[in-house]
């Protein structure tokens, strides 16, 4: 799991790229664990 990396992208850092990638083809839900 996450123990192998010193740092990874947060859900919020990835959100814009994911939304652009799906280009309206599906809904995007996010659960940041907060």
Secondary structure, 3 states (H helix, E strand, C coil): CHHHCCCCCCHHHHHHHHHHHHCCCCCCCCCCCC
